[in-house]
Amino acid sequence: MNRYFFRSTLSQFATTDQAAILGQMAIANTFDLTPQQRDAWVDQIQLLKAGLAGHDGDIYLEYSIPRMGRRVDAIVLIGPAIFVVEFKVGEMTFQAQGLEQVMDYALDLSNFHEGSHDKFVFPILVATEAPDTQISKEALLAKGRLFKPMKANKLGISKAIELALEAVHGPALDGLKWEQSRYKPTPTIIEATLALYRGHSVADITKNDAGDNLTKTSASVSEIIRATRSKGDKAVCFVTGVPGAGKTLVGLDIATRHINAKDELYSVYLSGNGPLVAVLQEALARDKVQRTKEMGEKIRKGEAQSEVKAFVQNIHHFRDEGLHDSINPPVEHVAIFDEAQRAWTRDMTVDFMKRKKNQPNFQMSEPEFLISCMNRHQDWAVIVCLVGGGQEINTGEAGIGEWIESVNRSFPDWKIYVSDKLLEAEFGAEKTEKSLAQHSAVIRMPELHLKTSIRSFRSDKVSSFVKFLLDVEGEHARNIVSEISSHYPLVLTRDIQTAKAWLKEKAHGSERYGIIASSKGARLRPLALDVNAKVSPVHWFLNGRDDVRSSFFMEDVATEFDVQALELDWACVAWDADYRYAGNGWDTYEFRAVPNRQAMRWNKIRKDERKSYLKNAYRVLLTRARQGMVVLVPEGSESDVTRKPEYYDTTYEYLAGLGMKII
């Protein structure tokens, strides 16, 4: 399937009849062709014919960017340069949104299209009616061989091309070779959710080496579902993986394949991660409204939200429905529980049910109750648990072990599908394996583990670096830093303004950046970073540069609870005195009131469980950035007993010793 609606050499394009070009584009277009779209294509073809006259090369119209769910108006190859051209027909000014859009297209090609790696890429925004005074007078580099967006009006396309070609030299690109080169996208979870909901598959949006692993895992889960249904069995399937490996993507892929309630394999994606659910639901609703508008129709946002909430649900709503109707099974035969390790222990669930749900006789853990709801099906049922190792970050989170023990205790006829990686420490190896040994029907499948992080498309070794850093395996961490720092910047600073400036310098287009910190980082307040000030994850992750609530403003700091399972392109991790390097390990602290005194101080955390939560919090924070991160370790203050320099210096020296570049 072609990525474009039309392609030809520039010499052929110049002589091909406009009606023939329109005809090819209309045939390739799978949506209704509106008069507005047809008229825009007519204008674009005429302007491109005039602006590209006399040049040799290749042209592609309506080129697909599946990661973004969009099409570029035109991509033109001339000499050693790739031109990404976006039209705003009738516009009299160059809007920031348009400049960001065309830059995003150029970034996507530069980052993910093999034929565009290390090539000269020029984004051009054409506002057809803009005055001559606003068009670009030179071509300016943004980074590497990617240039900043150039601005042209309807008469300035030819001049923009000339300015660009004057700035570069090299052999001409081979159009056929460029066209046939692989596109290997690595979408954010928000981009992936939108693309899957629009009908793309995991294979479409993750065509990279790690994506092959994703495709195999997704296919294995689908086969488990089909086999369970055909045999009339019931099964729980555990999909495990390193941070950022794509577990959520696998779950969403399964859910979108069977999104129709009339489908016998109807599935529901559930998560107890409130911020993730809220962000995905809002992103889907906004996208639905925008796409409906582009088709010349209207839909109320409330109506769009109602539709998408059937696709991405909060696990607690699913649980409450099971409480309300204690007899009938859910409508879904397949329930996909994301971050299943965060489901509550029995004590936590019993306490909650008594206090909040008026259920004084409730005696189950959350995993046991959720399995019991699916067990009401008389024919078959599948539960898919997506589990991250070392991701438990809050009191009362049961981990993977409680799911297995619940099956052993109450549902012995259920089959258990697991990978062979549950034996690793992050998954509570010894306890987990002991529980599995007690069950008679355990099927081990290596495909159920995602071993490679896809969050950072610049390096798949970031999660390993973070593991070694937190496990105080300095030599291993140093080796990875030296290997990845040229393409995944890891920098260290003690000044917040330096950190902010670094983020702004690195980010281009709509690449998102922001400041994140541990929820225990109470003494970051002198830096105007208040972890106790509640942020709205929806505004923080989805809103633009003109909204003070967005991550771009760097006024609101997000914690591990806000960002788990989500990501940034560039992140500043602000490191407080709650987690201090202590030679061969870490000392853990909490800032709270001193008993019988009107004062607050750092108090040492001594319980192993709470120490583990804090370690996992930093694991989450340090694995959020897709393209690079700056770690901010404050200098502290001699005049502030809660921020003594020695609280921070050992951590800073440890990180600097790993080879992180100091800025």
NORVENBEL-V414206 format. One record per pair of residues at least 24 apart in sequence whose ideal C-beta (glycine too) atoms are under 8 Angstrom apart, sorted by the first residue. I is the first residue (numbers start at 1). J is the second residue. Records with the same first field share a line. If there is no record, write none. Layout:
BEGIN
I->J  J
END
This chain:
BEGIN
2->28
3->60  63  64  183
4->28  60  61  62  63  64  75
5->29  61  62  71
6->59  60  61  62
7->58  59  60  61  179
8->58  59
9->56  57  58  59  175
10->52  55  56  57  58  59  76  78
11->56
13->48  49  52  59
14->49  52  53
18->42  45  46
21->45  61
25->61  62
28->62
29->62
31->295
32->295
34->295  296
36->296
39->89
40->87  89
43->87  89  128
44->73  74  87  89
47->87  126  128  154  157
48->74  76  85  157
50->157  158
51->152  157  158  161
52->76  78  157  158  161
53->158
55->161
56->172
57->172  173  175
58->173  175  178  179
60->179
65->105  108  109
66->183  185  195  200  204  205
67->108  112  185  186  187  191  195  205
68->104  105  108  191
69->191  194  195  198  200  287
70->105
72->105
75->109
76->161
77->173  175  178
78->161  165  172
79->165  168  170  172  173
80->119  120  168  169  170  171  172  173
81->119  120  121  122  164  165  168  173
82->109  116  119  120  121  122  173  178
83->122  124  161  164
84->109  121  122  123  124
85->124  126  157
86->123  124  125  126
87->126  128
88->125  126  127  128
89->128
90->128  129
91->127  128  129  130
92->127  129  130  131
93->127  130  134
94->125  127  130  134  151
95->127
96->545
98->125  127
99->125  149  151
100->509  510
101->125  509  510
102->149
103->142  148  149  508  509  510
104->509  510
106->146  147  149  509
107->146  508  509  511
108->185
110->144  145  146
111->186  457
112->183  184  185  186  457
113->181  182  183  184
114->181  182  183  184
115->173  177  178  179  180  181
116->178  181
118->144  145
119->145  173
120->145  147  164  168  170
121->145  146  147
122->147  150  160  164
123->147  148  149  150
124->149  150  151  152  157  160
125->149  150  151  152
126->152  153  154  156  157
127->151  152  153
128->153  154
129->153  154
132->156
135->159  160
136->160  163
137->163
138->163  167
139->163  164  166  167
142->508
143->508
146->508
182->207
183->207
184->208  209  211
186->210  454  455  457  626
188->566  567  626
189->248  249  276  280  565  566  567
190->279  280  283  541  542  566
192->249  252
193->252  280  283  284  312
194->283  284  287
196->249  252  253  256
197->256  284  287  308  311
199->256
201->253
202->246  249  250  253
206->246  249  454
208->454  457
209->452
210->245  246  450  452  453  454  460
211->454
213->245  246  450  451  452
214->246  249  250  253  450  454
216->447
217->250  447  448  449  450
218->250  253  254
219->447
220->445  447  448
221->250  254  384  448
222->254  257
224->382  417
225->254  265  334  382
226->265
228->380  381  382  415
229->264  265  333  380  382
231->380
232->379  380
233->380  415
234->374  375  377  380  381  382  411  413  414  415
235->381  382  383  414  415  416  417
236->371  382  383  384  385  403  407  414  415  416  417
237->382  383  384  385  417  448
238->340  385  387  400  403  416  417  418  419  422  448
239->384  385  386  387  419  448  449  450
240->387  388  389  400  418  419  421  422  427  448  449  450
241->387  388  389  449  450  451
242->388  389  450  451  452  453  463  464
243->388  390  391  453  455  463  466  619  620  623
244->453  454  455  456  462  463  567  623
245->450  451  452  453  454  455  463
246->450  454
247->338  386  387  388  450
248->276  338  386  565
249->454
250->386  450
251->336  338  384  386
252->312
254->334  336  384
255->311  312  336
256->311
258->334
259->311
261->310  331
264->333
265->333  334
266->331  332  333  334
267->332  333  334  335  336
268->310  311  313  318  330  332  334  335  336
269->311  312  313  336  338
270->313  314  315  318  335  336  337  338
271->312  313  314  315  337  338  339  565
272->314  315  316  337  338  339  342  343
273->338  339  342  564  565
274->314
275->537  561  562  563  564  566
276->338  537  564  565  566
277->312  313  314
278->537  538
279->537  538  541  542  566
280->312
281->305  308  309  312
282->538  542
283->542
284->308  311  312
286->542
315->343  370
318->370  373
319->366  369  370  373
320->357
322->369  370  372  373
323->357  359
327->376
328->376
329->373  374  376  377  378  381
330->373  374  376
333->377  379  380  381  382
334->381  382  383  384
335->370  374  381  382  383  384
336->383  384  386
337->370  383  384  385  386
338->386  565
339->386  387  388  391  564  565
340->367  385  386  387  400  403
341->387  388  391  392  397  398  399  400
342->391  392  393  394  397
343->367  370  397  398  402  403
344->396  397  398
345->396  397  398  402
346->398  402
347->396
348->395  396  398
364->406
365->398  402  406
366->398
367->398  402  403  406
368->402  406  409  410
371->403  406  407  410  411  414
372->410  411
375->411  414
387->427
389->424  425  426  427
390->426  467  615  616  619
391->564  616  619  620
392->612  613  616
393->560  561  564  613  616  617  620
394->561  613
395->609  610  613
399->427  428
400->427  428  432
401->428  431  432  435
404->432  435  436  439
405->435
407->439
408->435  438  439
412->439  440
414->441
415->441  442  443
416->441  442  443
417->443  444  445  448
418->442  443  444  445  448
419->444  445  446  447  448  449
420->444  446  449
421->446  449  451
453->623
455->567  623  624  626
456->488  625  626  627
457->626  627
458->484  487  488  626  627  628
459->484  487  488
462->488  623  625
463->623
465->490
466->619  622  623
467->619
469->622  655  658
470->586  615  618  619  622
472->581  584  585  586
474->654  657  658
477->658
478->657  658  659
481->658  659  660
482->659
485->659  660  661
488->627  628
489->627  628  629  630  661
490->628  629  631  660  661
491->628  629  630  631  660  661  662  663
492->630  631  633  652  655  656  660  661  662  663
493->630  631  632  633  662  663
494->632  633  634  635  652
495->632
496->527  528  529  574  632  634
498->663
499->572  574  630  632
500->554  572
502->572  630  663
503->554  570  571  572  630
506->570  627  628
507->569  570
510->544
511->569  570  627
512->541  551  552  568  569  570
513->551  552  554  568  569  570  571  572
514->540  551  552  554  558  568  571  572
515->551  554  557  558  571  572  574  632
516->557  558  559  560  562  563  568  571  572  573  574  621  624
517->557  558  559  573  574  575  576  621
518->559  560  575  576  578  579  614  617  618  621
519->559  560  561  617
520->576  578  579  589  590  591  614  617
521->559  574  575  576  578
522->576  578  591
523->576  577  591  642  643
524->557  574  576  634
526->634  637  640  643
527->574  634
528->555
529->557  574
530->557
531->557  559
533->557
535->562
537->562  563  566
541->566
559->617
560->616  617  618  620  621
563->620  621  624
564->620
566->624
567->624  625  626
568->624  625  626
569->625  626  627
570->625  626  627  628  629  630
571->621  624  625  629  630
572->629  630  631  632
573->621  622  624  629  630  631  632
574->632  634
575->618  631  632  633  634  648  651
576->634
577->602  636  642  643  647  648
578->602  614
579->614  615  618  651
580->647  648  650  651
581->650  651  653  654  655
582->650
583->650
586->611  615
588->614  615
591->642
600->642
601->641  642
602->642  647
630->663
631->655  660
END
